[in-house]
Amino acid sequence: MTKERQAELFMVLVAVLESLFPIVSLFSIALIGSISSYALITAIATVIFISLLLYKKEFHLLFHPLAQKDLLLTSALITTLFLLIFLSLRFTTAGNVGVLLFLQLLFSYLYFNLFGHEKMSALDTLGAGLMGLGAIIILFPHEWHVNVGDILALCAAAIAPLANYYQKRARTHVSAICILTYRNIAALPLILVLAFFFESRPSYDSLMQALPYIFFNAIFIYVVAKILWIESLHRISITKMNAMLALSPVFTIILANIFLNEAIEGEKIIGVLPIIIGGYLITKKPKPLAVDL
């Protein structure tokens, strides 16, 4: 199996896990608040990452001189991104957040293809365009109107490609676990301060009810999915990775209907089709042309 195909399989699993993130987060947010949920998830994930780093005897890599700039920028961007996501879930639906985060594909294409040097084939471009179209149909079924939560999620989508860019650069010097440990250690003090000043202390009962959702996000989203994501960054382009997340908003919409009773409008069903077709095109390998000898 090639490294590219391995990364594509990683991204399928990431798409499934990421689709659950807005839904699971809504349950914990309802119980203990947005920033408190983020703080607890980050704290649990940090303990896991530090343990993995010590087990692999890579703790010294946190201080790798060539990676410091990229690690700091990654930490700042990722912290801002997740704060925006958790806050957005207070004002909009899980389905909308899932779709809006997928629009990082469009920002990625703008940053790295139109203004950058990362090239994609015509098939990749067509697939990316179809998925972008599907996301727009789902997000704006009737009119071009968004609420505060949608704006916050859109800002998170705009930050995501930049965070991925610096993570990809850092990965050339240090491991995925090192990157994730560094960014969590850097983010945790700020998140705890924000939770202390801007949210009330959750009750014991609320905290106990929220813990299963907190642990799920910490282990499967913040640890497993993020490790797979960074390892994929090391193997394929950022734009293609974002394109392969096309199935994530589709899964989110379906699961939000099942677990949160969020309605699935006809426009959203129509929007799913170009997303699926685009996802197929973006991962399809062109067959070599036959040559007469």
C-alpha positions in Angstrom: 0.0 0.0 0.0 1.4 3.4 -1.0 1.7 6.2 1.6 -0.9 8.2 -0.3 -3.4 5.4 -0.2 -2.7 4.9 3.5 -3.3 8.6 4.1 -6.6 8.3 2.2 -7.8 5.5 4.5 -6.7 7.5 7.5 -8.9 10.4 6.3 -12.0 8.2 5.8 -11.7 7.3 9.5 -11.1 10.9 10.4 -14.2 11.9 8.5 -16.3 9.5 10.5 -14.9 10.6 13.8 -15.1 14.3 13.0 -18.8 13.9 12.0 -19.5 13.0 15.6 -17.7 15.9 17.2 -20.4 18.7 16.9 -23.1 16.3 18.1 -21.2 14.9 21.1 -20.0 18.4 22.0 -23.5 19.8 22.1 -24.4 17.4 24.9 -21.5 18.4 27.1 -22.0 22.1 26.3 -25.6 21.9 27.4 -24.4 20.5 30.7 -21.3 22.5 31.7 -20.8 25.2 29.0 -18.7 25.7 25.9 -15.3 26.8 27.3 -15.5 24.4 30.2 -16.1 21.5 27.8 -13.1 22.6 25.8 -10.9 22.9 28.9 -11.7 19.4 30.2 -11.3 17.8 26.8 -7.9 19.5 26.4 -6.8 18.5 29.9 -7.6 14.8 29.4 -6.1 14.7 26.0 -2.9 16.5 27.3 -2.4 13.8 30.0 -2.8 11.1 27.3 -0.3 12.8 24.9 2.3 13.4 27.6 2.1 9.7 28.6 2.5 8.7 25.0 5.5 11.0 24.6 7.2 9.7 27.7 6.5 6.1 26.6 8.1 6.8 23.2 11.0 8.7 24.9 10.3 11.7 22.7 9.7 14.4 25.4 12.8 16.2 24.4 11.3 16.9 20.9 9.0 19.5 22.5 12.1 21.7 22.5 13.3 21.0 19.0 14.8 24.3 17.9 13.8 24.0 14.2 10.2 23.3 15.0 9.5 26.0 17.6 8.1 28.7 15.3 5.8 26.2 13.6 4.7 24.7 16.9 3.9 28.1 18.4 1.9 29.2 15.4 0.1 25.9 15.3 -0.9 26.2 19.0 -2.2 29.7 18.6 -4.3 28.9 15.5 -5.7 25.6 16.8 -6.6 27.1 20.1 -8.5 30.0 18.4 -10.1 27.5 16.0 -11.6 25.2 18.7 -12.7 28.1 20.9 -14.7 29.4 17.9 -16.2 25.9 17.3 -17.3 25.4 20.9 -18.8 28.9 21.0 -20.5 28.5 17.7 -22.4 25.4 19.0 -24.2 27.7 21.5 -25.9 29.6 18.6 -26.4 27.2 15.7 -27.1 23.5 14.9 -24.6 20.7 14.8 -25.4 20.1 11.2 -24.6 23.7 10.2 -21.3 23.6 12.1 -20.4 20.3 10.4 -21.0 21.7 7.0 -19.3 25.1 7.7 -16.2 23.4 9.0 -16.1 21.5 5.7 -15.8 24.9 3.9 -12.2 24.9 5.0 -11.7 23.2 1.7 -12.6 26.4 -0.1 -10.3 28.4 2.0 -7.5 25.8 1.5 -8.0 26.0 -2.2 -7.9 29.8 -2.1 -4.8 29.9 0.1 -2.7 27.2 -1.5 -3.8 26.9 -5.1 -5.0 30.3 -6.3 -2.4 32.2 -4.3 0.1 29.5 -3.6 2.1 26.8 -5.4 0.3 23.6 -4.5 -1.2 22.2 -7.7 -4.1 19.9 -8.2 -5.2 18.0 -11.3 -8.3 18.9 -13.2 -10.1 16.0 -11.6 -9.2 17.1 -8.2 -10.3 20.7 -9.0 -13.7 19.4 -10.3 -14.2 17.3 -7.2 -13.3 20.2 -4.9 -15.7 22.4 -6.7 -18.6 20.0 -6.5 -18.1 19.5 -2.8 -18.0 23.2 -2.3 -21.2 23.5 -4.2 -22.9 20.8 -2.1 -21.8 22.5 1.1 -23.3 25.8 -0.1 -26.6 24.2 -1.0 -26.8 22.6 2.5 -25.8 25.8 4.3 -27.9 28.3 2.4 -31.0 26.5 1.2 -33.3 29.6 1.0 -31.4 32.8 1.5 -27.9 34.1 2.2 -28.4 34.7 5.9 -26.2 33.4 8.7 -26.4 33.8 12.5 -23.6 34.4 15.0 -22.9 30.7 15.4 -22.6 30.3 11.7 -20.1 33.2 11.4 -18.0 31.8 14.3 -17.9 28.4 12.6 -17.0 30.0 9.2 -14.1 31.9 10.9 -12.9 28.5 12.3 -13.0 27.0 8.8 -10.9 30.0 7.5 -8.3 29.3 10.2 -8.1 25.6 9.7 -5.9 25.5 6.5 -3.4 27.8 8.0 -3.2 25.7 11.2 -2.7 22.6 8.9 0.0 24.3 7.0 2.1 25.0 10.1 1.4 21.5 11.5 2.6 20.0 8.2 5.9 22.0 8.5 6.3 21.0 12.1 5.8 17.4 11.2 9.0 17.4 9.2 11.0 17.9 12.4 8.9 16.2 15.1 6.3 13.5 15.5 2.5 13.9 15.4 2.2 13.1 19.1 4.8 15.8 19.9 2.9 18.4 17.9 -0.4 17.5 19.6 1.3 17.5 23.1 2.9 20.9 22.5 -0.2 22.6 21.2 -2.3 21.2 24.1 0.2 22.3 26.8 0.4 25.8 25.2 -3.4 26.1 25.0 -4.6 24.7 28.3 -3.6 27.6 30.6 -5.5 30.1 28.4 -8.6 27.9 28.1 -8.7 27.4 31.9 -8.5 31.2 32.5 -11.2 31.9 30.0 -13.5 29.2 31.5 -12.8 30.6 35.0 -13.8 34.2 34.1 -16.5 33.7 31.5 -18.4 30.6 32.7 -20.0 29.6 36.0 -18.7 26.5 37.8 -20.7 23.4 36.8 -22.4 21.4 39.5 -21.2 18.0 40.4 -24.2 16.3 38.9 -23.8 18.2 35.6 -20.1 17.4 35.5 -20.7 13.7 36.1 -23.3 13.6 33.3 -21.0 15.4 30.9 -17.9 13.2 31.5 -18.8 10.4 29.0 -19.1 13.0 26.3 -15.9 14.7 27.4 -14.0 11.5 27.4 -15.3 10.5 24.0 -14.2 13.7 22.4 -10.8 13.7 24.3 -9.9 10.1 23.2 -11.5 9.7 19.8 -11.4 13.3 18.4 -8.5 15.0 20.2 -6.2 11.9 20.2 -7.1 9.3 17.6 -8.4 11.6 14.9 -5.8 14.2 15.4 -2.9 11.7 15.2 -4.4 10.3 12.0 -4.9 13.8 10.6 -1.3 14.9 11.2 0.1 11.7 9.8 -2.0 12.2 6.7 -0.7 15.8 6.4 2.8 14.2 6.1 1.7 12.1 3.1 -0.8 14.1 0.9 -1.6 17.7 0.1 -3.7 19.9 2.5 -6.3 20.7 -0.1 -6.8 17.0 -0.9 -7.1 16.1 2.8 -9.8 18.8 3.2 -11.6 17.5 0.1 -11.7 14.0 1.6 -13.5 15.3 4.6 -16.6 15.7 2.4 -18.4 12.8 4.0 -18.0 14.3 7.5 -20.8 17.0 7.1 -23.0 14.3 5.5 -22.6 12.0 8.5 -23.1 14.9 10.9 -26.5 15.9 9.3 -27.7 12.3 9.4 -26.5 11.7 13.0 -27.8 15.0 14.2 -31.3 14.0 12.9 -31.0 10.7 14.8 -29.7 12.0 18.1 -30.8 15.6 18.2 -33.9 15.5 16.1 -32.5 18.2 13.7 -34.6 18.3 10.6 -33.2 17.2 7.2 -34.6 19.5 4.6 -34.9 18.6 1.0 -32.2 21.1 0.1 -29.8 19.3 2.4 -30.5 16.0 0.7 -29.8 17.6 -2.7 -26.6 19.1 -1.4 -25.3 15.7 -0.3 -25.1 14.4 -3.9 -22.4 16.7 -5.2 -20.5 16.2 -2.0 -20.4 12.4 -2.5 -19.6 12.7 -6.2 -16.8 15.2 -5.5 -15.4 13.0 -2.8 -15.2 10.1 -5.3 -13.5 12.3 -7.9 -10.9 13.7 -5.5 -9.7 10.2 -4.6 -10.1 8.6 -8.0 -6.8 7.6 -9.6 -6.7 8.3 -13.3 -6.0 5.3 -15.4 -2.8 5.4 -17.6 -3.4 5.9 -21.3 -2.9 2.8 -23.5 0.1 3.1 -25.8 0.6 1.0 -29.0 4.0 -0.5 -29.2 
